[in-house]
Protein backbone atom coordinates (compact mmCIF):
# COMPACT_ATOMS: atom_id res chain seq x y z
CA UNK A 1 0.00 0.00 0.00
CA UNK A 2 2.76 2.43 0.94
CA UNK A 3 4.67 1.65 -2.26
CA UNK A 4 1.56 2.37 -4.35
CA UNK A 5 1.16 5.76 -2.67
CA UNK A 6 4.81 6.65 -3.27
CA UNK A 7 4.56 5.63 -6.92
CA UNK A 8 1.44 7.76 -7.44
CA UNK A 9 3.16 10.72 -5.78
CA UNK A 10 6.18 10.29 -8.08
CA UNK A 11 3.91 10.00 -11.12
CA UNK A 12 2.13 13.24 -10.21
CA UNK A 13 5.46 14.98 -9.71
CA UNK A 14 6.73 13.79 -13.08
CA UNK A 15 3.48 14.73 -14.83
CA UNK A 16 3.78 18.30 -13.53
CA UNK A 17 7.35 18.54 -14.85
CA UNK A 18 6.34 17.21 -18.27
CA UNK A 19 3.48 19.72 -18.51
CA UNK A 20 5.85 22.52 -17.56
CA UNK A 21 8.38 21.54 -20.20
CA UNK A 22 5.71 21.24 -22.89
CA UNK A 23 4.57 24.78 -22.04
CA UNK A 24 8.19 25.93 -22.30
CA UNK A 25 8.50 24.41 -25.77
CA UNK A 26 5.32 26.14 -26.87
CA UNK A 27 6.65 29.45 -25.53
CA UNK A 28 9.89 29.01 -27.47
CA UNK A 29 7.92 28.33 -30.65
CA UNK A 30 5.82 31.43 -30.17
CA UNK A 31 8.75 33.61 -29.12
CA UNK A 32 8.53 37.11 -30.50
CA UNK A 33 10.78 38.07 -33.40
CA UNK A 34 11.11 41.57 -31.94
CA UNK A 35 14.75 40.91 -31.05
CA UNK A 36 16.36 38.97 -33.91
CA UNK A 37 19.87 40.24 -33.21
CA UNK A 38 21.51 37.22 -31.64
CA UNK A 39 24.81 38.81 -32.71
CA UNK A 40 24.14 41.52 -30.13
CA UNK A 41 24.29 44.36 -32.66
CA UNK A 42 21.16 46.45 -32.42
CA UNK A 43 19.38 47.69 -35.50
CA UNK A 44 19.55 51.43 -36.00
CA UNK A 45 16.83 53.31 -34.21
CA UNK A 46 16.52 50.84 -31.35
CA UNK A 47 18.33 53.10 -28.91
CA UNK A 48 21.68 52.86 -27.11
CA UNK A 49 23.38 49.61 -26.16
CA UNK A 50 22.86 49.32 -22.43
CA UNK A 51 25.66 47.51 -20.58
CA UNK A 52 24.94 46.47 -17.00
CA UNK A 53 27.63 45.70 -14.41
CA UNK A 54 26.67 43.19 -11.71
CA UNK A 55 29.27 42.71 -8.99
CA UNK A 56 27.94 39.47 -7.55
CA UNK A 57 29.67 38.46 -4.33
CA UNK A 58 33.01 37.30 -2.97
CA UNK A 59 35.76 38.64 -5.23
CA UNK A 60 33.17 39.61 -7.84
CA UNK A 61 32.91 43.32 -6.99
CA UNK A 62 36.71 43.63 -6.95
CA UNK A 63 37.24 42.25 -10.45
CA UNK A 64 34.12 43.86 -11.95
CA UNK A 65 35.45 47.25 -10.85
CA UNK A 66 38.62 46.63 -12.86
CA UNK A 67 36.72 45.42 -15.92
CA UNK A 68 34.54 48.51 -15.83
CA UNK A 69 37.65 50.71 -15.78
CA UNK A 70 38.94 48.99 -18.91
CA UNK A 71 35.63 49.15 -20.78
CA UNK A 72 35.17 52.78 -19.79
CA UNK A 73 38.57 53.54 -21.35
CA UNK A 74 37.91 51.55 -24.50
CA UNK A 75 34.37 52.82 -25.06
CA UNK A 76 34.98 56.43 -24.01
CA UNK A 77 33.86 57.89 -27.33
CA UNK A 78 30.72 55.71 -27.53
CA UNK A 79 29.83 56.63 -23.95
CA UNK A 80 30.23 60.35 -24.67
CA UNK A 81 27.90 60.16 -27.68
CA UNK A 82 25.32 57.98 -25.92
CA UNK A 83 25.81 55.08 -28.30
CA UNK A 84 26.64 52.98 -25.22
CA UNK A 85 25.25 53.44 -21.71
CA UNK A 86 26.63 51.88 -18.51
CA UNK A 87 24.45 50.88 -15.55
CA UNK A 88 25.47 49.65 -12.11
CA UNK A 89 23.27 46.85 -10.73
CA UNK A 90 23.65 46.04 -7.05
CA UNK A 91 22.01 43.55 -4.73
CA UNK A 92 23.11 40.13 -6.00
CA UNK A 93 25.29 39.33 -2.99
CA UNK A 94 24.85 35.99 -1.25
CA UNK A 95 23.96 37.79 1.98
CA UNK A 96 21.05 39.62 0.38
CA UNK A 97 19.89 36.60 -1.59
CA UNK A 98 19.91 34.51 1.58
CA UNK A 99 18.00 37.17 3.50
CA UNK A 100 15.31 37.40 0.82
CA UNK A 101 15.37 33.64 0.10
CA UNK A 102 15.59 34.48 -3.61
CA UNK A 103 18.32 33.20 -5.91
CA UNK A 104 17.96 36.41 -7.93
CA UNK A 105 16.05 39.18 -6.12
CA UNK A 106 13.14 40.58 -8.12
CA UNK A 107 14.55 44.11 -8.30
CA UNK A 108 17.88 42.78 -9.60
CA UNK A 109 16.14 40.72 -12.28
CA UNK A 110 14.11 43.74 -13.34
CA UNK A 111 17.24 45.88 -13.59
CA UNK A 112 19.06 43.21 -15.60
CA UNK A 113 16.14 43.02 -18.04
CA UNK A 114 16.57 46.74 -18.60
CA UNK A 115 20.00 46.05 -20.12
CA UNK A 116 21.02 44.54 -23.43
CA UNK A 117 24.17 42.88 -22.14
CA UNK A 118 25.55 42.44 -18.65
CA UNK A 119 29.02 41.81 -17.29
CA UNK A 120 28.54 39.75 -14.15
CA UNK A 121 30.86 38.85 -11.32
CA UNK A 122 30.75 35.35 -9.84
CA UNK A 123 27.97 34.41 -7.44
CA UNK A 124 28.05 31.86 -4.65
CA UNK A 125 25.80 28.81 -4.96
CA UNK A 126 25.28 27.38 -1.46
CA UNK A 127 26.10 23.73 -0.88
CA UNK A 128 25.06 21.46 2.00
CA UNK A 129 26.98 22.50 5.12
CA UNK A 130 27.33 26.13 4.06
CA UNK A 131 26.05 28.83 6.41
CA UNK A 132 23.51 29.92 3.78
CA UNK A 133 20.16 28.40 2.77
CA UNK A 134 20.35 25.90 -0.08
CA UNK A 135 19.27 28.34 -2.81
CA UNK A 136 19.29 27.41 -6.48
CA UNK A 137 22.17 28.76 -8.54
CA UNK A 138 21.72 32.41 -9.54
CA UNK A 139 23.35 31.59 -12.86
CA UNK A 140 20.87 28.82 -13.59
CA UNK A 141 17.99 31.19 -12.77
CA UNK A 142 19.41 33.94 -15.00
CA UNK A 143 20.05 31.58 -17.90
CA UNK A 144 16.53 30.20 -17.65
CA UNK A 145 14.71 33.50 -17.10
CA UNK A 146 16.62 35.34 -19.84
CA UNK A 147 16.69 32.25 -22.09
CA UNK A 148 20.47 32.42 -22.47
CA UNK A 149 20.60 29.18 -24.38
CA UNK A 150 24.21 29.32 -25.57
CA UNK A 151 27.24 29.26 -23.31
CA UNK A 152 30.26 30.12 -25.46
CA UNK A 153 33.80 29.61 -24.17
CA UNK A 154 36.92 30.09 -26.29
CA UNK A 155 40.24 28.52 -25.33
CA UNK A 156 43.41 29.55 -27.17
CA UNK A 157 46.96 28.27 -26.70
CA UNK A 158 48.70 29.52 -29.86
CA UNK A 159 52.04 27.90 -29.11
CA UNK A 160 50.33 24.49 -29.08
CA UNK A 161 48.09 25.12 -32.07
CA UNK A 162 44.96 25.12 -29.90
CA UNK A 163 42.11 27.40 -30.96
CA UNK A 164 38.87 25.97 -29.59
CA UNK A 165 35.42 27.49 -29.29
CA UNK A 166 32.94 25.53 -27.18
CA UNK A 167 29.16 25.92 -27.59
CA UNK A 168 27.48 24.50 -24.50
CA UNK A 169 23.70 24.19 -24.41
CA UNK A 170 22.76 26.31 -21.42
CA UNK A 171 19.10 25.83 -20.47
CA UNK A 172 18.35 22.12 -20.71
CA UNK A 173 19.96 18.81 -19.78
CA UNK A 174 20.39 17.93 -16.13
CA UNK A 175 20.48 21.61 -15.15
CA UNK A 176 16.94 22.40 -16.31
CA UNK A 177 15.42 20.36 -13.48
CA UNK A 178 18.44 19.95 -11.24
CA UNK A 179 16.56 21.04 -8.16
CA UNK A 180 13.33 19.28 -9.14
CA UNK A 181 14.22 15.64 -8.63
CA UNK A 182 12.27 13.43 -6.25
CA UNK A 183 13.05 11.09 -3.40
CA UNK A 184 10.52 8.39 -4.28
CA UNK A 185 11.37 6.49 -1.10
CA UNK A 186 14.16 6.65 1.45
CA UNK A 187 16.06 4.26 -0.82
CA UNK A 188 15.29 5.72 -4.28
CA UNK A 189 16.16 9.18 -5.59
CA UNK A 190 15.47 10.18 -9.19
CA UNK A 191 16.63 13.25 -11.13
CA UNK A 192 15.62 14.28 -14.64
CA UNK A 193 17.36 15.26 -17.85
CA UNK A 194 15.60 17.30 -20.54
CA UNK A 195 16.42 17.59 -24.24
CA UNK A 196 14.08 19.31 -26.68
CA UNK A 197 14.30 19.42 -30.44
CA UNK A 198 14.17 23.22 -30.51
CA UNK A 199 16.72 23.53 -27.71
CA UNK A 200 19.19 21.18 -29.36
CA UNK A 201 18.75 22.70 -32.81
CA UNK A 202 19.40 26.31 -31.86
CA UNK A 203 22.69 25.59 -30.06
CA UNK A 204 23.90 23.22 -32.78
CA UNK A 205 22.94 25.65 -35.52
CA UNK A 206 24.73 28.47 -33.69
CA UNK A 207 27.92 26.38 -33.65
CA UNK A 208 27.67 25.63 -37.37
CA UNK A 209 26.91 29.28 -38.15
CA UNK A 210 29.96 30.37 -36.17
CA UNK A 211 32.12 27.92 -38.09
CA UNK A 212 30.69 29.12 -41.41
CA UNK A 213 31.22 32.83 -40.62
CA UNK A 214 34.78 32.25 -39.48
CA UNK A 215 35.88 29.96 -42.28
CA UNK A 216 36.22 26.91 -40.01
CA UNK A 217 35.51 23.61 -41.75
CA UNK A 218 35.02 21.30 -38.77
CA UNK A 219 32.38 21.02 -36.04
CA UNK A 220 32.60 18.35 -33.35
CA UNK A 221 29.46 17.12 -31.57
CA UNK A 222 29.94 15.53 -28.13
CA UNK A 223 27.36 13.27 -26.40
CA UNK A 224 27.05 9.98 -24.57
CA UNK A 225 24.36 8.74 -26.95
CA UNK A 226 25.53 5.13 -26.71
CA UNK A 227 24.37 5.03 -23.09
CA UNK A 228 21.97 7.96 -22.66
CA UNK A 229 20.01 6.88 -25.68
CA UNK A 230 16.90 9.06 -25.53
CA UNK A 231 18.03 12.58 -24.62
CA UNK A 232 21.59 12.38 -25.96
CA UNK A 233 20.22 10.39 -28.88
CA UNK A 234 17.92 13.29 -29.73
CA UNK A 235 20.81 15.76 -29.52
CA UNK A 236 22.83 13.62 -31.94
CA UNK A 237 19.96 13.08 -34.38
CA UNK A 238 19.30 16.83 -34.49
CA UNK A 239 23.01 17.40 -35.21
CA UNK A 240 22.83 14.96 -38.12
CA UNK A 241 19.91 16.89 -39.58
CA UNK A 242 21.38 20.37 -39.04
CA UNK A 243 24.72 19.33 -40.54
CA UNK A 244 23.00 18.70 -43.89
CA UNK A 245 22.42 22.46 -44.17
CA UNK A 246 26.19 23.07 -44.07
CA UNK A 247 27.70 20.88 -46.79
CA UNK A 248 30.98 22.81 -46.69
CA UNK A 249 31.61 21.86 -43.07
CA UNK A 250 32.80 18.45 -41.96
CA UNK A 251 31.29 17.28 -38.70
CA UNK A 252 32.15 14.40 -36.41
CA UNK A 253 30.77 12.91 -33.23
CA UNK A 254 32.63 11.85 -30.08
CA UNK A 255 31.49 10.27 -26.85
CA UNK A 256 32.23 12.60 -23.97
CA UNK A 257 34.56 10.27 -22.08
CA UNK A 258 36.96 9.62 -24.96
CA UNK A 259 36.68 13.25 -26.06
CA UNK A 260 37.87 14.34 -22.60
CA UNK A 261 40.83 12.00 -23.01
CA UNK A 262 41.66 13.30 -26.50
CA UNK A 263 41.87 16.87 -25.21
CA UNK A 264 44.97 15.60 -23.39
CA UNK A 265 46.39 14.02 -26.56
CA UNK A 266 48.91 16.46 -28.02
CA UNK A 267 48.85 14.66 -31.35
CA UNK A 268 45.07 15.04 -31.78
CA UNK A 269 43.75 17.96 -29.79
CA UNK A 270 44.84 20.73 -32.16
CA UNK A 271 42.54 19.30 -34.85
CA UNK A 272 39.42 20.26 -32.87
CA UNK A 273 38.03 23.73 -33.58
CA UNK A 274 34.31 24.23 -32.87
CA UNK A 275 32.73 21.90 -30.32
CA UNK A 276 29.05 21.72 -29.36
CA UNK A 277 27.82 19.81 -26.31
CA UNK A 278 24.78 19.32 -24.05
CA UNK A 279 24.75 21.25 -20.79
CA UNK A 280 26.48 19.04 -18.20
CA UNK A 281 29.18 17.75 -20.54
CA UNK A 282 29.89 21.30 -21.64
CA UNK A 283 30.29 22.44 -18.05
CA UNK A 284 32.88 19.78 -17.31
CA UNK A 285 34.76 19.79 -20.61
CA UNK A 286 35.16 23.57 -20.77
CA UNK A 287 36.72 23.62 -17.30
CA UNK A 288 39.14 20.91 -18.42
CA UNK A 289 39.99 22.91 -21.53
CA UNK A 290 40.50 26.11 -19.54
CA UNK A 291 42.91 24.28 -17.24
CA UNK A 292 45.12 23.56 -20.24
CA UNK A 293 45.14 27.28 -21.00
CA UNK A 294 46.33 28.09 -17.49
CA UNK A 295 43.29 27.54 -15.29
CA UNK A 296 39.68 28.64 -15.13
CA UNK A 297 40.91 32.08 -14.05
CA UNK A 298 42.25 32.64 -17.57
CA UNK A 299 39.00 32.00 -19.46
CA UNK A 300 35.97 34.15 -20.15
CA UNK A 301 32.44 32.98 -20.73
CA UNK A 302 29.45 34.24 -22.73
CA UNK A 303 25.81 33.32 -22.19
CA UNK A 304 23.82 34.32 -25.26
CA UNK A 305 20.13 34.38 -26.13
CA UNK A 306 18.01 36.14 -28.72
CA UNK A 307 17.32 39.21 -26.57
CA UNK A 308 19.92 39.23 -23.80
CA UNK A 309 23.53 38.27 -23.30
CA UNK A 310 25.54 37.81 -20.10
CA UNK A 311 29.33 37.73 -19.88
CA UNK A 312 31.17 36.45 -16.83
CA UNK A 313 34.30 34.93 -15.39
CA UNK A 314 34.52 31.15 -15.46
CA UNK A 315 35.78 30.85 -11.87
CA UNK A 316 33.77 31.05 -8.65
CA UNK A 317 33.30 33.76 -6.04
CA UNK A 318 36.27 32.68 -3.88
CA UNK A 319 34.70 33.69 -0.58
CA UNK A 320 37.77 32.37 1.20
CA UNK A 321 39.94 35.05 -0.42
CA UNK A 322 37.66 37.70 1.02
CA UNK A 323 37.65 36.07 4.46
CA UNK A 324 41.46 35.93 4.42
CA UNK A 325 41.81 39.55 3.32
CA UNK A 326 43.24 38.64 -0.10
CA UNK A 327 40.43 39.91 -2.32
CA UNK A 328 42.55 42.81 -3.62
CA UNK A 329 44.86 40.17 -5.16
CA UNK A 330 42.07 38.47 -7.14
CA UNK A 331 43.02 37.82 -10.75
CA UNK A 332 40.82 39.91 -13.10
CA UNK A 333 42.00 38.07 -16.23
CA UNK A 334 38.90 35.90 -16.64
CA UNK A 335 36.42 38.79 -16.38
CA UNK A 336 38.61 40.84 -18.72
CA UNK A 337 38.55 38.01 -21.26
CA UNK A 338 34.77 38.04 -20.88
CA UNK A 339 34.85 41.81 -21.45
CA UNK A 340 36.57 41.22 -24.79
CA UNK A 341 33.82 38.76 -25.69
CA UNK A 342 31.24 41.40 -24.73
CA UNK A 343 32.90 43.95 -27.02
CA UNK A 344 32.86 41.51 -29.91
CA UNK A 345 29.22 40.60 -29.25
CA UNK A 346 28.02 44.21 -29.44
CA UNK A 347 29.92 44.83 -32.64
CA UNK A 348 33.21 46.44 -31.60
CA UNK A 349 35.52 43.87 -33.14
CA UNK A 350 38.68 45.98 -33.29
CA UNK A 351 38.36 46.93 -29.62
CA UNK A 352 37.88 43.29 -28.68
CA UNK A 353 41.00 42.29 -30.59
CA UNK A 354 43.04 45.07 -28.95
CA UNK A 355 41.96 43.96 -25.49
CA UNK A 356 42.73 40.31 -26.19
CA UNK A 357 46.15 41.19 -27.56
CA UNK A 358 46.95 43.38 -24.55
CA UNK A 359 45.88 40.58 -22.21
CA UNK A 360 48.10 38.10 -24.05
CA UNK A 361 51.06 40.40 -23.38
CA UNK A 362 50.33 41.38 -19.80
CA UNK A 363 49.34 37.97 -18.44
CA UNK A 364 52.74 36.63 -19.45
CA UNK A 365 54.81 39.48 -18.05
CA UNK A 366 52.88 40.51 -14.94
CA UNK A 367 51.43 37.59 -12.96
CA UNK A 368 48.53 37.85 -10.55
CA UNK A 369 48.86 35.00 -8.07
CA UNK A 370 46.01 35.72 -5.70
CA UNK A 371 48.52 36.42 -2.94
CA UNK A 372 50.87 39.25 -1.95
CA UNK A 373 53.70 37.73 -4.02
CA UNK A 374 51.79 38.84 -7.15
CA UNK A 375 50.07 41.98 -8.33
CA UNK A 376 46.83 43.34 -6.99
CA UNK A 377 43.88 43.46 -9.37
CA UNK A 378 44.27 47.23 -9.62
CA UNK A 379 48.00 47.09 -10.38
CA UNK A 380 47.46 44.53 -13.14
CA UNK A 381 44.71 46.66 -14.66
CA UNK A 382 47.00 49.70 -14.55
CA UNK A 383 49.57 47.77 -16.58
CA UNK A 384 46.85 46.66 -18.98
CA UNK A 385 45.61 50.20 -19.51
CA UNK A 386 49.15 51.41 -20.14
CA UNK A 387 49.52 48.68 -22.74
CA UNK A 388 46.29 49.68 -24.45
CA UNK A 389 47.42 53.31 -24.52
CA UNK A 390 50.75 52.13 -25.92
CA UNK A 391 48.90 50.32 -28.70
CA UNK A 392 47.09 53.55 -29.50
CA UNK A 393 50.43 55.34 -29.86
CA UNK A 394 52.26 52.36 -31.41
CA UNK A 395 54.71 52.10 -28.52
CA UNK A 396 53.64 48.61 -27.37
CA UNK A 397 54.98 47.13 -24.17
CA UNK A 398 53.19 46.29 -20.98
CA UNK A 399 53.55 49.35 -18.85
CA UNK A 400 56.48 50.54 -16.86
CA UNK A 401 58.01 48.65 -14.02
CA UNK A 402 56.56 49.49 -10.63
CA UNK A 403 56.27 48.02 -7.23
CA UNK A 404 54.49 44.67 -6.85
CA UNK A 405 51.73 46.12 -4.73
CA UNK A 406 49.61 49.24 -5.00
CA UNK A 407 47.60 49.04 -1.78
MONORKA-V882580 format. One record per helix or strand of 3 or more residues. SS is the DSSP state (helix for helix, strand for strand). FROM is the first residue (numbers start at 1). TO is the last residue. If there is no record, write none. Layout:
SS&FROM&TO, SS&FROM&TO
This chain:
helix&2&29, strand&49&54, helix&60&74, helix&76&81, strand&84&89, helix&94&100, helix&106&113, strand&117&120, helix&138&145, strand&150&157, helix&158&160, strand&162&169, helix&173&176, strand&182&185, strand&188&190, helix&197&213, strand&218&223, helix&231&243, strand&250&255, helix&256&262, helix&269&271, strand&274&277, helix&279&293, helix&296&298, strand&300&304, strand&309&313, helix&319&323, helix&327&329, helix&333&345, helix&349&365, helix&377&392
